[in-house]
Amino acid sequence: MIYLDNSACTRLDERVLEAMKPYFFDTYAVATSEFGYSMGIDAKEGLENSREIIASRLGADSEEIIFTSGDTESSNMALKGTAWALKEKKGRHIIVLQIEDFPVLNTAKSLQKQGFDVTFLNVDGEGFADLEGLRKAITKETVLVSIQYANQEIGTVQDLKAISEICKEKDVLLHTDATHSFTRLPLNVKELPVDLVTLSAHTIHGPRGIGALYIRKGTPVSKFMDGGFQEFNLRAGVENIPGAAGFATAVELVTEDETRQLEAMRNRVIERAFSEIPDVTLNGSREKRLPQNANLTFHYVEGESITLHMDMRGFAVSTGSACFSRSLEASHVIRGIGGDHERAHGSVRFTFGRYNRMEDAEAAIDAMSEVVARLREISPLARK
């Protein structure tokens, strides 16, 4: 199987597993302070070393990194934590991008049910946020703006600098979901006034079940879960030290050279698709997109049929078709950029990772050309 769905989840790197093993079998105690027993002190040291590695990649201080169970919890903590902390002091209005991933989108909808006013900010045909619309949407009641760094489906990379400048000018907190861009795109919180950043290990060949939330010093965040006093009294629960060690190792293993290789595979898929397959649309920006992401709509065929036929040929790709969605709705991202249901149903996402090679990209397009041609032969929608 040639796996090309690395935005959903990546294969664990063996070196990451090796970094985790000591915290399962040797230093497996809970983290304790210098007044505890030696194994607990060693566990605490491992946790803090991991925190420092992840913080340094962001240009952050280690105490600004809060470990979580993944991007879903991080985004919930960011939105709910700030909304609850500021609802009496400032207001009950938040702004989120309409094409956000579900952890942000559905958290915003949950806050809406709790009496918060939510603005779902529009995007243009390539998925870029409406910056003038953002400026106009911010009011005295606005407590938080949440705009992703890069989109999970179409790969469009937002102008985070311009967005952060607007938020700073308006004195509003800014959260960004960097689940799909962390380590692949530059982000330094010392240079960019972003207040909260969602991170996760599962998209960079790290373990599942571990993520982090960067919280800039002084940012008001109410405690998300009740319990103990772990994670600077912001996230209760026994720390996942093996996960943290794995996350830190995964961060260290990502290189610029590897990212350039992913970009080359992405470009090859896009170039060959347009030159060899008729009636193809690129979803998202051509220039400002994630290096590992190619999202294409093959018109007059269903993405569901494409993915099943590709699977039979040994390729794993994903689709925005409603049939492959647990909500039974076509991709809200494709529809958000102005696409109709037909465009969403025919969309296919290729996302590359460390264990892919250029020959995988070539073979995928070879197979895709055959699959699309065959399906169009039997499709009543295809142009004859």
Phi, psi and omega per residue, in radians:
M1 nan 2.213 3.025
I2 -1.651 1.929 -3.007
Y3 -1.559 2.040 -3.113
L4 -2.215 0.695 3.108
D5 -2.223 0.791 -3.023
N6 -1.269 -0.148 3.014
S7 -1.399 -0.369 3.065
A8 -1.335 -0.855 3.098
C9 -2.967 2.592 3.141
T10 -1.910 2.733 3.039
R11 -1.175 2.406 3.097
L12 -1.169 2.316 3.058
D13 -1.317 2.349 -3.121
E14 -1.021 -0.570 3.122
R15 -1.170 -0.545 3.054
V16 -1.160 -0.775 3.121
L17 -1.054 -0.725 3.119
E18 -1.082 -0.654 3.124
A19 -1.193 -0.467 -3.116
M20 -1.447 -0.548 -2.987
K21 -0.927 -0.770 -3.113
P22 -1.007 -0.509 -3.095
Y23 -1.489 -0.067 2.982
F24 -1.668 -0.648 -2.930
F25 -2.024 -0.409 -3.091
D26 -1.994 -1.151 -3.126
T27 -1.705 1.158 -2.994
Y28 -1.710 0.099 3.141
A29 -1.238 2.842 3.000
V30 -1.228 2.723 -3.114
A31 -1.232 2.240 3.089
T32 -2.240 2.823 -3.111
S33 -1.335 -3.087 3.141
E34 -1.123 -0.173 3.123
F35 -1.668 0.079 3.133
G36 -1.664 -2.881 3.120
Y37 -1.478 2.856 -2.923
S38 -1.093 -0.700 -3.127
M39 -1.131 -0.668 3.098
G40 -1.169 -0.637 3.092
I41 -1.156 -0.722 3.105
D42 -1.123 -0.685 3.103
A43 -1.104 -0.743 3.103
K44 -1.061 -0.723 3.134
E45 -1.109 -0.717 3.099
G46 -1.093 -0.719 3.119
L47 -1.090 -0.809 -3.079
E48 -1.251 -0.573 3.047
N49 -1.107 -0.712 3.105
S50 -1.122 -0.731 3.130
R51 -1.062 -0.723 -3.117
E52 -1.142 -0.706 3.134
I53 -1.094 -0.800 -3.130
I54 -1.179 -0.719 3.126
A55 -1.073 -0.740 -3.087
S56 -1.118 -0.549 3.126
R57 -1.177 -0.430 3.118
L58 -1.673 -0.147 -3.014
G59 1.305 0.428 -3.078
A60 -1.810 2.938 2.970
D61 -1.502 2.603 -3.021
S62 -1.073 -0.592 -3.129
E63 -1.279 -0.041 3.074
E64 -1.614 -0.009 -3.141
I65 -1.827 2.103 3.111
I66 -1.943 2.088 3.114
F67 -1.302 2.437 3.141
T68 -2.326 -3.044 3.116
S69 -1.506 -0.017 3.141
G70 2.566 -3.043 -3.042
D71 -1.141 -0.555 3.142
T72 -1.110 -0.838 3.123
E73 -1.153 -0.692 -3.130
S74 -1.049 -0.796 -3.126
S75 -1.222 -0.629 3.037
N76 -1.061 -0.779 3.137
M77 -1.107 -0.724 -3.116
A78 -1.105 -0.876 -3.060
L79 -1.307 -0.905 -3.108
K80 -1.207 -0.692 -3.112
G81 -1.079 -0.775 3.132
T82 -1.303 -0.666 3.138
A83 -1.089 -0.786 3.135
W84 -1.181 -0.633 -3.099
A85 -1.216 -0.506 -2.997
L86 -1.954 -0.014 -3.024
K87 -1.087 -0.586 3.125
E88 -1.563 -0.486 -3.073
K89 -1.437 -0.603 -3.034
K90 -2.241 -0.870 -3.102
G91 2.921 -3.018 -3.047
R92 -2.266 0.661 -3.128
H93 -2.079 2.255 3.026
I94 -2.249 2.765 -3.137
I95 -2.191 2.247 3.065
V96 -2.306 2.673 3.104
L97 -1.271 2.443 -3.058
Q98 -1.196 -0.285 -3.130
I99 -1.872 0.346 3.098
E100 -1.042 2.780 3.021
D101 -1.218 2.846 -2.994
F102 -1.060 -0.586 3.103
P103 -0.992 -0.673 3.095
V104 -1.400 -0.830 -3.057
L105 -1.052 -0.835 -3.083
N106 -1.365 -0.446 2.997
T107 -1.156 -0.704 3.092
A108 -1.096 -0.700 3.122
K109 -1.176 -0.602 3.066
S110 -1.126 -0.748 3.101
L111 -1.127 -0.587 3.089
Q112 -1.049 -0.711 3.118
K113 -1.187 -0.386 3.125
Q114 -1.562 0.122 3.071
G115 1.773 0.091 3.081
F116 -1.467 2.598 3.077
D117 -1.623 2.165 -3.089
V118 -2.076 2.245 2.998
T119 -1.785 2.161 3.081
F120 -1.692 1.824 -2.984
L121 -1.278 2.365 -3.129
N122 -1.258 2.783 3.023
V123 -2.219 2.875 3.095
D124 -1.556 -2.960 -3.050
G125 -1.173 -0.247 3.087
E126 -1.814 -0.057 3.104
G127 1.712 0.161 3.128
F128 -1.431 2.446 3.139
A129 -1.111 2.525 3.062
D130 -1.369 1.720 -3.030
L131 -1.206 -0.648 3.096
E132 -1.203 -0.648 3.063
G133 -1.108 -0.643 3.090
L134 -1.100 -0.825 -3.132
R135 -1.009 -0.743 -3.120
K136 -1.270 -0.504 -3.071
A137 -1.322 -0.442 -3.101
I138 -1.259 2.239 3.122
T139 -2.150 -3.133 3.087
K140 -1.154 -0.344 -3.138
E141 -1.553 -0.137 -3.062
T142 -1.267 2.202 -3.137
V143 -1.850 -0.421 -3.050
L144 -2.718 2.463 2.939
V145 -2.011 2.309 3.103
S146 -2.160 1.930 3.130
I147 -2.327 2.144 -3.077
Q148 -1.098 2.664 3.065
Y149 -1.260 -0.777 3.131
A150 -2.563 2.553 -3.048
N151 -1.388 2.452 -3.072
Q152 -1.224 -0.432 -3.094
E153 -1.795 -0.949 -3.024
I154 -1.710 -0.127 2.995
G155 1.382 0.034 -3.113
T156 -1.088 2.304 -3.125
V157 -1.749 2.153 -3.087
Q158 -1.354 2.737 3.043
D159 -1.425 1.411 -3.034
L160 -1.146 -0.516 3.126
K161 -1.119 -0.851 3.140
A162 -1.126 -0.695 3.135
I163 -1.124 -0.784 -3.116
S164 -1.148 -0.590 3.121
E165 -1.169 -0.682 3.083
I166 -1.102 -0.793 -3.123
C167 -1.130 -0.690 3.123
K168 -1.152 -0.740 3.107
E169 -1.058 -0.660 -3.097
K170 -1.574 -0.008 3.126
D171 1.031 0.873 -3.141
V172 -2.177 2.445 3.109
L173 -1.184 2.554 3.121
L174 -2.166 2.212 3.012
H175 -1.959 2.442 3.024
T176 -2.290 2.408 3.066
D177 -1.547 1.928 -3.122
A178 -1.876 0.445 -3.098
T179 -0.942 -0.718 -3.032
H180 -1.733 -0.023 -3.081
S181 -2.080 -0.319 -3.069
F182 -1.041 2.227 -3.067
T183 1.365 -0.362 3.122
R184 -1.557 -0.493 3.107
L185 -2.206 2.582 -3.130
P186 -1.190 2.387 3.042
L187 -2.668 1.955 3.135
N188 -2.147 1.982 -3.046
V189 -1.287 -0.198 3.022
K190 -1.318 -0.473 -3.131
E191 -1.685 -0.435 -3.064
L192 -2.065 2.147 -3.071
P193 -1.351 1.066 3.054
V194 -1.638 2.367 -3.028
D195 -1.620 -0.558 -3.118
L196 -2.473 2.392 -3.123
V197 -2.354 2.198 3.067
T198 -1.502 2.302 -3.137
L199 -2.275 2.704 3.082
S200 -2.652 2.635 -3.108
A201 -1.554 -0.383 -2.938
H202 -1.250 -0.226 3.130
T203 -1.705 -0.009 -3.127
I204 -2.233 0.624 3.080
H205 1.156 0.481 3.007
G206 -1.752 -3.109 -3.119
P207 -1.309 2.679 2.982
R208 -1.343 2.755 3.048
G209 1.487 0.234 3.070
I210 -2.441 2.335 3.077
G211 -2.625 -2.952 3.127
A212 -2.707 2.766 2.998
L213 -2.193 2.112 2.988
Y214 -1.389 2.238 3.086
I215 -2.209 1.963 3.140
R216 -1.055 2.454 3.136
K217 -0.926 2.315 3.118
G218 1.598 -0.128 3.127
T219 -1.310 2.162 -3.117
P220 -1.293 2.079 3.121
V221 -2.392 2.113 3.072
S222 -1.299 2.557 -3.137
K223 -1.048 2.298 -2.999
F224 -1.460 -0.659 -3.125
M225 -2.268 2.424 3.093
D226 -1.448 2.650 -3.128
G227 2.681 -2.275 -3.120
G228 -1.432 -2.866 -3.010
F229 -1.941 0.405 -3.108
Q230 -1.183 2.893 3.080
E231 0.894 0.963 3.104
F232 1.009 0.557 -3.142
N233 1.089 0.533 3.103
L234 -1.997 -0.371 -3.105
R235 -2.486 1.796 -3.077
A236 -1.280 2.683 3.074
G237 2.149 2.637 3.105
V238 -1.057 2.291 -3.055
E239 -1.180 2.483 3.072
N240 -1.539 1.402 -3.043
I241 -1.212 -0.711 3.053
P242 -1.039 -0.717 3.120
G243 -1.106 -0.738 3.134
A244 -1.101 -0.742 3.115
A245 -1.110 -0.695 3.100
G246 -1.160 -0.712 3.114
F247 -1.055 -0.833 -3.112
A248 -1.087 -0.715 3.117
T249 -1.150 -0.712 3.092
A250 -1.033 -0.714 3.106
V251 -1.085 -0.777 -3.115
E252 -1.138 -0.498 -3.050
L253 -1.420 -0.294 3.136
V254 -1.318 2.240 -3.133
T255 -2.133 2.795 3.090
E256 -1.132 -0.636 3.140
D257 -1.110 -0.731 3.100
E258 -1.090 -0.754 3.133
T259 -1.093 -0.662 3.086
R260 -1.126 -0.619 3.096
Q261 -1.147 -0.707 3.081
L262 -1.082 -0.749 -3.142
E263 -1.090 -0.673 3.120
A264 -1.119 -0.716 3.096
M265 -1.150 -0.745 3.086
R266 -0.998 -0.833 -3.112
N267 -1.100 -0.671 -3.125
R268 -1.126 -0.731 3.119
V269 -1.088 -0.797 -3.122
I270 -1.122 -0.811 -3.103
E271 -1.083 -0.831 -3.106
R272 -1.213 -0.616 3.117
A273 -1.054 -0.775 -3.110
F274 -1.273 -0.514 -3.106
S275 -1.498 -0.379 -3.001
E276 -2.053 -0.310 -3.090
I277 -2.103 2.133 3.126
P278 -1.220 2.754 3.002
D279 0.978 1.039 3.111
V280 -2.090 2.428 3.073
T281 -2.135 2.314 3.025
L282 -1.449 2.244 3.095
N283 -1.697 2.166 -3.099
G284 1.747 -3.135 -3.112
S285 -1.318 2.454 3.078
R286 -1.299 -0.684 -3.030
E287 -1.626 -0.765 -3.055
K288 -1.792 1.320 -3.122
R289 -2.425 2.815 3.117
L290 -0.993 2.441 -3.099
P291 -1.119 -0.409 -3.061
Q292 -1.723 0.036 -2.931
N293 -2.018 2.230 2.946
A294 -2.272 2.077 -3.136
N295 -2.138 2.080 -3.030
L296 -2.262 2.478 2.988
T297 -1.777 2.199 3.054
F298 -1.781 1.787 -3.003
H299 -1.170 2.650 3.074
Y300 1.316 0.162 3.020
V301 -2.406 2.786 -3.136
E302 -1.582 2.363 3.076
G303 -1.038 -0.584 3.114
E304 -1.040 -0.801 3.140
S305 -1.157 -0.686 3.132
I306 -1.066 -0.852 -3.073
T307 -1.126 -0.644 3.125
L308 -1.175 -0.743 3.126
H309 -1.214 -0.628 3.083
M310 -1.163 -0.654 3.107
D311 -1.085 -0.715 3.116
M312 -1.129 -0.421 3.102
R313 -1.624 0.012 3.049
G314 1.663 0.456 -3.140
F315 -2.196 2.374 3.066
A316 -1.858 1.945 3.059
V317 -2.296 2.904 -3.127
S318 -2.070 2.901 -3.082
T319 -2.414 2.734 3.060
G320 -1.619 0.190 3.135
S321 -1.133 2.508 3.140
A322 -1.071 -0.543 -3.101
C323 -1.137 -0.399 3.126
F324 -1.752 0.168 -3.130
S325 -1.883 2.351 3.111
R326 -1.144 -0.417 3.113
S327 -1.435 -0.135 -3.091
L328 1.037 0.535 3.073
E329 -2.121 2.503 3.079
A330 -1.136 2.768 -3.059
S331 -0.829 2.109 3.102
H332 -1.222 -0.355 3.126
V333 -1.273 -0.856 3.128
I334 -1.081 -0.729 3.110
R335 -1.192 -0.557 3.130
G336 -1.166 -0.500 3.115
I337 -1.594 0.226 3.052
G338 1.722 0.058 3.125
G339 -1.363 2.609 3.086
D340 -1.548 -3.123 -3.099
H341 -1.111 -0.591 -3.138
E342 -1.110 -0.718 3.125
R343 -1.163 -0.682 3.124
A344 -1.189 -0.739 -3.099
H345 -1.150 -0.499 -3.120
G346 -1.644 0.125 -3.071
S347 -1.444 2.485 3.107
V348 -2.355 2.312 3.141
R349 -1.901 2.196 2.991
F350 -1.853 2.157 3.050
T351 -2.273 2.273 -2.976
F352 -1.760 2.703 -3.139
G353 -2.444 -3.035 -3.041
R354 -1.006 -0.542 -3.019
Y355 -1.700 0.206 3.028
N356 -1.693 2.644 3.074
R357 -2.229 2.907 -3.103
M358 -1.000 -0.604 3.126
E359 -1.116 -0.450 3.056
D360 -1.168 -0.744 3.116
A361 -1.113 -0.755 3.130
E362 -1.103 -0.799 -3.118
A363 -1.136 -0.614 3.137
A364 -1.118 -0.726 3.126
I365 -1.268 -0.617 3.033
D366 -0.987 -0.841 -3.127
A367 -1.175 -0.718 -3.116
M368 -1.091 -0.695 3.112
S369 -1.029 -0.750 3.131
E370 -1.181 -0.774 -3.086
V371 -1.115 -0.855 -3.106
V372 -1.103 -0.763 3.125
A373 -1.051 -0.757 -3.127
R374 -1.148 -0.777 -3.110
L375 -1.179 -0.607 3.115
R376 -1.214 -0.492 3.094
E377 -1.080 -0.558 -3.087
I378 -1.869 0.035 -3.109
S379 -1.508 2.267 3.072
P380 -1.246 -0.224 -3.123
L381 -1.569 -0.311 -3.025
A382 -1.182 2.526 3.063
R383 -1.301 2.204 -3.087
K384 -1.583 nan nan
